[in-house]
Amino acid sequence: MSADEARARLDSWTAEMMQWHFNPDTGCPFWLDWAAKAGWDPRHEVKNYADLDKFGNFQDEWLRGGPVRRWVPKGLADKPIYVFETGGSTGVPKSRIASEDFRIDYEMFSDTLPDEYFPRGSDWLMFGPSGPRRLRLAVEHLAQYRGGISFCIDLDPRWVIKLIKKGDIAGAEAYKQHCVDQALTILKAHEIKCMFTTPKLLEALCEKISLQKAGITGVFCGGTEMTPQFHRFAVEELCKGIYFAPTYGNTLMGLATHKLPFDPADNYAIIYYPPSPRAMLEVVDFNDPMKVVEYGQTGRVRLTTLTREFFVPRFLERDECEREKPCQAYPWDGVRNVRPFKKLGGNVVEGVY
């Protein structure tokens, strides 16, 4: 696919999603009410992806509190609905509804995993957050989609953040070791070849066991602590001889995949590409969030989600990064070296990520 073809597909998909989300028969109450108050109809005025700027920036607070059913599209009213949470370390967590998105996102991601290292039919360890987060169900579906079974642990990242905020570093470390112990028990009792985890948990686990000797052949890893330095450390030491797949994902977007194939010239930079046209990532000016920065320049991450289940235009993430040029596998913009947005300062506590 060429860059022009990818853009045309994105524009067409955007127009199709406007017809769905703002049709009184298929749209959700939130967006139908929003359009009525705004006084304009996106079905007529949004013809392409760039036109989504007319919405302005999506407000974080819209996702906090209920009723959560205001986000359920009428066209999906007969489908089983999940609710996933993000944040919540302070105050009311943000919520999003889902039906099939988490399955679709991870089936797309599955296509990027080499069967040599993530053998089909192999079982997985989900060594990451559990509870009301979509990640646990998504990884479990990924394992099932590839013919395996997912073993999971109990992990509450909000408890870790609470311990860190009150200065109980020993308590946070003890909880992390509690999670590591759960993972070790599973790895020793079952034949596991593939796993998901976060950078901090991967390092803690590798202090206790050799993943290669334990039979692990592929690791997919995501979290805010993913840096070029950690990428090199993981590839050259923690996961030596194991395929290491870094990812960038969240509850609102889904999953952005790492640049393929691995290029030594990138010097272990963390480069991700969003799952166009279902979601797009842009890097925007810190002071003007409607202005996309030049390639190689630093800015804030701006997310747009475009699925039948969920529409989020121009949402400003808690992250900053550099804008990355398209590559052969992904002929649209990517992001490089995503990290916590520095202007949020001490308000960001990463815990086990």
Residue pairs with C-beta under 8 A, 6 or more apart in sequence:
1 9
1 331
2 331
3 326
3 331
3 332
5 331
6 276
6 326
6 331
6 332
7 49
7 332
9 276
9 277
10 49
10 276
10 277
10 280
10 332
11 47
11 48
11 49
13 277
13 278
13 306
14 46
14 48
14 49
14 51
14 52
14 277
14 306
15 46
15 47
15 48
17 306
17 307
17 308
17 311
18 42
18 43
18 46
19 43
20 26
20 27
20 73
20 75
20 308
21 27
21 28
21 31
21 42
21 73
21 311
22 31
22 32
22 35
22 41
22 42
22 43
23 43
23 75
24 32
24 74
25 74
25 75
26 73
26 74
26 75
27 73
27 74
27 75
28 70
28 71
28 72
28 73
28 74
29 69
29 70
29 71
29 72
30 62
30 70
30 71
31 311
33 70
35 41
35 42
40 54
42 54
42 55
45 51
45 54
46 52
46 54
49 280
49 304
52 304
52 313
52 314
53 290
53 314
55 313
55 314
56 314
57 289
57 314
57 315
57 316
58 312
58 313
58 314
58 315
60 94
60 315
60 316
63 94
63 95
63 96
64 91
64 92
64 93
64 94
64 95
65 92
66 95
68 83
68 95
68 97
69 97
71 95
71 96
71 97
71 310
72 81
72 97
73 308
73 309
75 308
76 99
76 308
76 309
79 99
79 100
80 99
81 97
81 98
81 99
82 97
82 98
82 99
82 102
82 134
82 137
83 95
83 96
83 97
83 98
83 132
84 95
84 96
84 97
84 98
84 102
84 132
84 133
84 134
84 251
85 93
85 94
85 95
85 131
85 132
85 133
85 251
86 93
86 94
86 95
86 96
86 133
86 250
86 251
86 252
87 93
87 94
88 94
88 158
89 157
89 158
89 161
89 162
89 165
89 349
89 351
93 132
94 251
94 252
96 251
96 252
96 310
97 309
97 310
98 134
98 309
98 310
99 309
100 309
101 254
101 307
101 309
101 310
102 134
102 137
102 138
102 141
102 254
103 138
103 141
103 145
104 278
104 307
105 138
105 249
105 254
105 255
105 275
105 278
106 138
106 139
106 141
106 142
106 145
106 255
107 141
107 142
107 145
108 255
108 275
109 142
109 247
109 255
109 257
109 275
110 142
110 145
110 146
112 245
112 257
112 258
112 260
113 146
113 218
113 220
113 243
113 245
114 218
114 243
116 217
116 243
117 217
117 218
117 242
117 243
118 146
118 193
118 194
118 217
118 218
118 220
118 243
119 193
119 194
119 217
120 146
120 147
120 148
121 146
121 147
121 148
122 146
122 147
122 148
122 192
122 193
122 194
122 217
123 143
123 148
123 149
123 150
123 151
123 190
123 191
123 192
123 193
123 194
124 139
124 142
124 143
124 148
124 149
124 150
124 151
124 192
124 193
124 194
124 195
124 196
125 150
125 151
125 152
125 153
125 183
125 186
125 187
125 192
125 194
125 195
125 196
125 197
126 135
126 136
126 139
126 140
126 143
126 150
126 151
126 152
126 153
126 195
126 196
127 153
127 155
127 179
127 183
127 195
127 196
127 197
127 198
127 201
127 202
127 205
128 135
128 136
128 139
128 155
128 196
128 197
128 198
128 201
129 135
129 136
129 155
129 156
129 157
129 352
130 136
130 152
130 153
130 154
130 155
130 156
131 155
131 156
133 251
134 251
135 196
135 249
136 152
138 255
139 150
139 152
139 196
140 150
140 152
142 150
142 196
143 149
143 150
143 194
144 150
146 194
148 194
151 186
151 190
151 192
153 179
153 182
153 183
153 186
154 179
154 182
155 179
155 352
157 351
157 352
157 353
159 175
160 172
160 175
160 176
160 351
160 352
161 349
161 351
163 169
163 171
163 172
163 175
164 172
164 349
164 351
165 349
172 351
176 200
176 201
176 204
176 352
177 204
179 201
179 352
180 201
180 204
180 205
180 208
183 197
183 201
183 205
184 205
184 208
184 209
186 192
187 209
187 214
187 215
187 216
188 214
191 215
192 214
192 215
192 216
193 215
193 216
193 217
193 218
194 216
194 217
194 218
194 219
194 220
195 211
195 216
195 218
195 219
195 220
196 219
196 220
196 221
196 222
197 205
197 219
197 221
198 221
198 222
198 223
198 225
198 352
198 353
199 221
199 223
199 225
199 226
199 230
199 234
199 353
200 223
200 225
200 352
200 353
201 352
202 219
202 221
202 234
202 238
202 239
203 230
203 233
203 238
205 211
206 238
211 219
211 238
211 239
211 242
212 239
212 240
212 241
212 242
216 242
217 242
217 243
218 242
218 243
218 245
219 234
219 239
219 242
219 243
219 244
219 245
220 245
220 246
220 247
221 234
221 244
221 245
221 246
221 247
222 246
222 247
222 248
222 249
223 350
223 353
224 319
224 338
224 339
224 340
224 350
224 353
225 350
225 353
226 246
226 248
226 270
226 338
227 270
227 337
227 339
228 267
228 268
228 269
228 270
228 337
229 268
231 244
231 246
231 268
231 269
231 270
232 268
234 244
234 246
235 244
235 268
245 257
245 258
246 258
246 270
246 272
247 255
247 256
247 257
247 258
247 272
248 255
248 256
248 270
248 272
248 335
248 338
249 255
249 256
250 303
250 317
252 303
252 305
252 310
252 312
252 315
253 274
253 275
253 279
253 281
253 303
253 305
254 275
254 278
254 279
254 305
255 275
256 272
256 273
256 274
256 275
256 279
256 281
256 334
256 335
257 272
257 273
257 275
257 330
258 270
258 271
258 272
259 266
259 271
259 272
259 273
259 327
259 329
259 330
259 334
260 327
260 329
260 330
261 329
269 336
269 337
270 336
270 337
270 338
271 324
271 327
271 334
271 335
271 336
271 337
272 281
272 334
272 335
272 338
273 324
273 327
273 329
273 330
273 332
273 333
273 334
274 280
274 281
274 332
274 334
276 330
276 332
277 306
278 305
278 306
278 307
279 303
279 304
279 305
279 306
279 307
280 303
280 304
280 306
280 332
280 333
281 301
281 302
281 303
281 333
281 334
281 335
282 292
282 301
282 302
282 304
282 323
282 333
283 292
283 293
283 297
283 298
283 299
283 300
283 301
283 302
283 321
283 322
283 323
283 333
283 335
284 290
284 291
284 292
284 293
284 299
284 300
284 302
284 316
285 291
285 292
285 293
285 299
285 300
286 299
286 300
286 320
286 343
289 300
289 302
289 314
289 316
290 314
292 299
292 323
293 299
293 323
294 323
295 323
295 324
295 325
296 322
296 323
297 322
297 323
298 320
298 321
298 322
299 320
299 321
299 322
299 323
300 316
300 317
300 319
300 320
300 341
301 316
301 317
301 319
301 320
301 321
301 335
301 338
301 341
302 314
302 315
302 316
302 317
303 312
303 314
303 315
303 316
303 317
304 312
304 313
304 314
304 315
305 311
305 312
305 315
317 341
318 340
318 341
318 344
318 348
319 338
319 339
319 340
319 341
320 338
320 339
320 340
320 341
320 342
321 335
321 336
321 337
321 338
321 339
322 335
322 336
322 337
323 333
323 335
323 336
324 333
324 334
324 335
324 336
325 333
325 334
326 332
326 333
326 334
327 334
340 348
340 350
341 348
